[in-house]
């Protein structure tokens, strides 16, 4: 019980700091310090954890992978490809409903703190011909941006899960791929199937901006292919060739440098942009927290208590991850808080890890601290409670899919 109280107080510390808008990197570092102090561990143990984390190959694997992810984001954004994608897609798609779902989903391939802000203007543009409230636009932008969380190997949460559990990414992706399909279908039915077009009026303007139309080439699929291609190629390299995410992303960025014919000055700017301090520091501090959890031995006490009460590892995995998602509002946060415990209880258990990840994702989607939710609410001027109603409904349906998939919850 003492170990449980120590972890709870540590989590409270982290959550309070996050609630006060402290960077997740700083909050997780504080959590590591608090955990060390509450277990009465020597300061040498903490510094030993720092050394272990810095020397571990997995630490550098994930940091390098995310560095190149940010480089790719810079390439796609500054090349103008992202600006051309929407107009190109509009020419090829039958309905703007596909744009409403497709634009946030497309940009959701690339992890970015508060990245829903990039897709919000596209959703606003595509929604012009429909009778949609700000809350409906918020739900669409928020939900479809996160449908790839379960399978995208460059997402911080999935990368961290692979590193902590030592389960290969291809196995994780295969286990959870059904939830991407479910998220798309559920999102379409709940958010988009029932929306109606506005009644036509003389002053109604629903056309895309002239600048976007002018930017589209005669073969409008080119911007889509050149933007989606690098992302899909990276997934292909990871899943089918089992390349490390850092290697595959480096290959993709190098190829894009050649395709875009980047100048030296642009390459230097890209390499600087890749050093996203908040993102990289946040991930590093999460890995340190996980190491401190192991080194202090506090996880052993938690596992022993759970085993004493005979609680199923699958139930623990789901509840713990869901709580972590609610409390932190980030994929890295719920993974850091739940996966070490899940691994300690059921080492190498793909089902337990998958359940934990799906439940943790549900928690972060329902968290009022999720940055993508906050920026979407701000952009559309939407009400929080009314915006969350469809999100709650969709997550309840996702729980149903989880039950059918694994027979739990």
C-alpha positions in Angstrom: 0.0 0.0 0.0 2.9 2.3 0.7 4.2 2.0 -2.8 0.7 2.8 -4.2 0.5 6.0 -2.0 4.0 7.0 -3.2 3.0 6.7 -6.9 -0.3 8.4 -6.3 1.4 11.4 -4.7 3.9 11.5 -7.5 1.2 11.5 -10.1 -0.7 14.2 -8.2 2.5 16.3 -8.3 2.9 15.8 -12.1 -0.8 16.5 -12.8 -0.8 19.7 -10.7 2.2 21.0 -12.5 0.7 20.2 -15.9 -2.6 21.9 -14.8 -0.5 25.0 -14.0 0.8 25.0 -17.6 4.3 23.7 -16.7 6.0 22.0 -19.6 5.6 18.2 -19.5 9.4 17.8 -19.5 9.7 19.9 -16.4 6.7 18.2 -14.8 8.1 14.7 -15.4 11.5 15.7 -14.1 9.8 17.0 -10.9 8.0 13.7 -10.7 11.2 11.8 -10.8 12.7 13.9 -8.0 9.6 13.6 -5.9 9.6 9.8 -6.4 13.3 9.6 -5.4 12.7 11.6 -2.2 9.5 9.8 -1.2 11.2 6.4 -1.5 14.0 7.7 0.7 16.5 6.8 -2.1 20.0 8.2 -2.2 20.6 11.1 -4.5 23.2 8.9 -6.1 20.3 6.6 -7.2 18.7 9.5 -9.1 21.9 10.5 -10.8 22.5 6.9 -11.7 19.1 6.8 -13.4 20.1 9.9 -15.3 23.3 8.2 -16.5 21.5 5.0 -17.4 18.9 7.0 -19.4 21.5 9.0 -21.2 23.5 5.9 -22.1 20.7 3.7 -23.2 20.5 3.2 -27.0 16.7 3.3 -26.8 16.8 6.9 -25.5 18.7 8.0 -28.5 16.7 5.9 -30.9 13.4 7.7 -30.0 15.0 11.2 -29.8 16.7 10.9 -33.2 13.5 9.6 -34.7 11.4 12.5 -33.4 14.2 15.0 -34.5 13.8 13.8 -38.1 10.0 13.9 -37.8 10.3 17.6 -37.1 12.6 18.0 -40.0 10.0 16.3 -42.3 7.3 18.6 -40.9 9.5 21.6 -41.9 10.0 20.2 -45.4 6.3 19.7 -46.0 5.3 23.0 -44.6 7.9 25.3 -46.1 7.8 23.7 -49.5 4.1 24.8 -49.9 2.9 21.2 -50.3 0.5 21.5 -47.3 -1.0 24.6 -48.8 -1.7 22.8 -52.1 -3.1 19.6 -50.6 -6.5 21.0 -49.7 -7.3 22.4 -53.1 -5.9 19.4 -54.8 -8.0 17.1 -52.7 -11.1 19.2 -53.3 -10.8 18.7 -57.0 -10.6 15.0 -56.7 -13.1 14.2 -53.9 -16.8 13.9 -54.3 -17.9 15.7 -51.1 -16.4 18.3 -48.8 -17.3 15.9 -46.0 -14.2 13.9 -47.0 -12.1 17.1 -46.6 -13.6 17.7 -43.2 -12.3 14.4 -42.0 -9.3 14.1 -44.3 -7.5 17.3 -43.6 -7.1 16.8 -39.8 -6.5 13.1 -40.4 -3.8 13.8 -43.0 -2.0 16.3 -40.8 -2.4 13.9 -37.9 0.3 11.7 -39.5 2.9 14.2 -38.1 3.1 14.6 -34.3 3.1 18.2 -33.2 2.2 19.8 -29.9 -1.1 21.4 -30.4 -1.0 20.4 -34.0 -4.8 20.6 -34.4 -4.2 24.3 -34.9 -2.7 23.6 -38.3 -5.8 21.7 -39.5 -8.4 23.9 -37.9 -8.3 26.5 -40.8 -8.8 23.7 -43.3 -11.8 22.4 -41.4 -13.2 25.9 -41.2 -12.8 26.2 -45.0 -14.3 22.8 -45.8 -17.3 23.4 -43.5 -18.5 26.6 -45.3 -21.1 24.8 -47.3 -22.5 22.9 -44.3 -24.7 24.0 -41.4 -22.2 23.2 -38.6 -21.8 24.7 -35.1 -18.4 25.6 -33.7 -18.8 22.6 -31.4 -19.3 20.2 -34.3 -16.2 21.7 -36.1 -14.2 21.3 -32.9 -15.2 17.6 -32.5 -14.3 16.9 -36.2 -11.0 18.6 -36.0 -10.1 17.0 -32.7 -11.2 13.4 -33.4 -9.9 12.8 -36.9 -6.5 14.3 -36.0 -5.9 11.4 -33.6 -7.2 8.4 -35.5 -3.6 7.2 -36.3 -2.4 7.1 -32.7 -2.7 3.3 -32.7 -0.5 2.5 -35.7 1.7 5.5 -36.7 5.3 4.5 -35.8 6.5 8.1 -35.5 4.0 9.0 -32.8 5.7 9.6 -29.5 3.3 7.5 -27.6 3.7 4.4 -29.8 7.4 4.9 -29.9 7.6 5.1 -26.1 5.4 2.0 -25.8 7.7 0.0 -28.0 10.8 1.1 -26.1 9.4 0.5 -22.6 7.7 -2.8 -23.3 10.3 -4.1 -25.8 7.5 -5.3 -28.0 8.4 -4.7 -31.7 6.4 -1.9 -33.4 5.1 -4.1 -36.2 3.5 -6.4 -33.6 1.9 -3.4 -31.8 0.7 -1.9 -35.1 -0.9 -5.2 -36.2 -2.6 -5.7 -32.9 -4.2 -2.3 -32.8 -4.9 -1.6 -36.5 -8.5 -2.5 -36.1 -9.0 0.6 -33.8 -8.0 2.9 -36.7 -10.7 1.5 -38.8 -13.2 1.7 -35.9 -12.2 5.4 -35.2 -12.7 6.4 -38.8 -16.1 4.7 -39.1 -17.3 5.9 -35.7 -16.1 9.4 -36.4 -17.9 9.5 -39.7 -21.2 8.2 -38.4 -21.3 10.5 -35.3 -19.7 13.7 -36.6 -20.4 13.8 -40.4 -23.1 11.5 -41.6 -25.9 13.8 -40.3 -24.7 17.3 -41.3 -26.7 19.1 -43.9 -25.7 21.6 -46.6 -26.7 25.2 -46.1 -29.5 26.6 -48.2 -28.1 28.4 -51.2 -28.2 32.2 -51.0 -26.9 35.0 -53.3 -24.3 36.1 -50.8 -23.1 32.7 -49.9 -19.4 32.0 -50.5 -18.3 28.4 -50.2 -15.6 28.3 -52.8 -12.0 27.6 -51.9 -9.7 30.6 -51.8 -8.4 31.7 -55.2 -4.8 31.4 -54.0 -5.3 27.7 -53.2 -7.0 27.0 -56.5 -4.2 28.7 -58.4 -1.6 26.7 -56.5 -3.0 23.4 -57.8 -1.3 21.8 -60.8 -3.2 20.3 -63.7 -2.7 16.9 -62.3 -4.0 17.7 -58.8 -2.9 14.5 -57.2 0.7 15.5 -57.2 0.6 17.6 -53.9 -1.3 14.8 -52.2 1.2 12.1 -53.4 4.3 14.2 -52.6 2.9 15.0 -49.1 1.5 11.6 -48.1 4.3 9.6 -49.9 7.1 10.3 -47.4 4.8 9.5 -44.4 3.5 6.3 -45.9 7.0 5.3 -47.1 8.3 5.7 -43.5 5.5 3.4 -42.2 6.3 0.9 -45.0 10.0 0.8 -44.0 9.2 0.3 -40.3 6.5 -2.3 -40.8 7.8 -4.4 -43.7 11.6 -3.9 -43.4 11.7 -3.6 -39.6 14.0 -0.6 -39.8 14.4 1.4 -36.7 12.2 4.5 -36.7 15.2 6.8 -36.5 16.8 5.2 -39.6 13.6 5.2 -41.6 12.9 8.8 -40.8 16.5 9.8 -41.7 16.1 8.0 -45.1 12.8 9.8 -45.8 14.2 13.3 -44.9 17.3 12.7 -47.0 15.1 11.7 -50.0 12.9 14.7 -49.6 16.0 16.9 -49.5 16.8 15.6 -53.0 13.3 15.8 -54.3 12.7 19.3 -53.0 16.3 20.4 -54.1 16.8 22.2 -50.8 19.5 24.8 -50.7 22.1 24.8 -48.0 20.5 27.7 -46.1 17.2 25.9 -46.1 18.8 22.7 -44.9 20.4 24.5 -42.1 17.1 26.1 -41.1 15.5 22.7 -41.2 18.1 21.1 -39.0 17.6 23.9 -36.5 13.8 23.5 -36.6 14.2 19.8 -35.8 15.7 20.7 -32.4 12.2 21.1 -30.9 13.3 21.6 -27.3 9.9 21.1 -25.7 9.2 17.9 -27.6 12.6 16.3 -27.2 13.0 17.4 -23.6 9.5 16.1 -22.8 10.3 12.7 -24.2 13.7 12.5 -22.5 12.2 13.3 -19.1 9.5 10.7 -19.6 12.2 8.1 -20.2 14.1 9.3 -17.1 10.9 8.9 -15.1 10.4 5.4 -16.3 14.0 4.6 -15.3 13.6 6.1 -11.8 10.4 4.0 -11.4 12.5 0.9 -12.0 15.5 1.9 -10.0 13.6 2.8 -6.8 11.8 -0.5 -6.8 8.4 1.1 -6.1 6.8 -0.8 -9.0 7.5 -4.1 -7.2 5.4 -3.0 -4.3 2.5 -2.1 -6.6 2.6 -5.3 -8.5 2.8 -7.3 -5.3 -0.3 -5.6 -3.9 -2.3 -6.1 -7.1 -1.3 -9.8 -7.2 -2.4 -10.2 -3.5 -5.9 -8.9 -4.4 -6.0 -11.1 -7.5 -6.8 -8.2 -9.8 -6.5 -9.1 -13.5 -3.6 -7.6 -15.3 -5.8 -6.7 -18.2 -8.1 -4.6 -15.9 -5.2 -3.0 -14.3 -3.7 -2.1 -17.7 -6.9 -0.5 -18.9 -7.8 1.4 -15.7 -4.3 2.7 -15.0 -3.7 3.8 -18.6 -7.1 5.5 -18.8 -6.4 7.4 -15.6 -3.0 8.4 -16.9 -4.5 9.7 -20.1 -7.2 11.7 -18.2 -4.7 13.2 -15.8 -2.0 14.1 -18.3 -3.8 14.7 -21.6 -0.8 13.4 -23.5 0.2 10.0 -25.1 3.7 10.3 -23.6 2.2 11.0 -20.2 -0.1 8.0 -20.0 2.5 5.7 -21.5 5.1 6.8 -18.9 2.7 6.4 -16.0 1.1 3.1 -17.0 3.4 1.0 -19.2 6.1 0.3 -16.6 3.4 -1.1 -14.3 1.9 -3.1 -17.1 5.3 -4.5 -18.1 6.1 -5.4 -14.4 2.8 -7.3 -14.1 2.8 -9.0 -17.5 6.1 -8.8 -19.3 5.8 -9.1 -23.0 2.0 -9.4 -22.9 0.9 -7.9 -26.2 -2.8 -8.0 -25.3 -2.3 -6.1 -22.0 -0.1 -3.5 -23.6 -2.6 -3.0 -26.5 -5.5 -2.7 -24.0 -3.5 -0.2 -22.0 -2.6 1.9 -25.1 -6.2 2.0 -26.4 -7.6 2.9 -22.9 -4.8 5.5 -22.4 -5.6 7.0 -25.8 -9.3 7.2 -24.7 -8.3 9.0 -21.5 -6.2 11.6 -23.3 -9.0 12.3 -25.7 -11.4 12.9 -22.8 -8.8 15.0 -20.9 -9.5 18.8 -20.6 -5.7 19.2 -20.5 -5.2 17.9 -24.1 -3.5 20.7 -26.0 -5.2 19.8 -29.3 -8.6 20.2 -27.7 -7.7 23.5 -26.2 -6.4 25.0 -29.4 -9.5 23.7 -31.3 -11.9 25.2 -28.8 -10.0 28.5 -29.0 -9.9 28.6 -32.8 -13.6 27.8 -33.4 -14.8 29.7 -30.3 -16.6 26.6 -29.1 -18.1 25.6 -25.8 -16.1 22.9 -24.0 -19.0 20.8 -22.6 -21.0 20.8 -25.9 -17.9 20.0 -27.9 -17.1 17.0 -25.7 -20.5 15.4 -26.1 -19.8 13.7 -29.5 -16.3 12.9 -28.3 -17.7 11.0 -25.3 -20.2 9.2 -27.5 -17.4 8.1 -29.9 -15.2 6.9 -27.1 -18.0 4.8 -25.6 -18.4 3.2 -29.0 -14.6 2.6 -29.1 -14.9 0.9 -25.7 -17.4 -1.4 -27.4 -14.9 -2.3 -30.1 -12.3 -2.9 -27.4 -14.6 -5.3 -25.6 -15.3 -7.2 -28.9 -11.6 -7.3 -29.7 -10.3 -8.6 -26.3 -13.4 -9.6 -24.3 -12.7 -7.0 -21.5 -14.3 -3.8 -20.3 
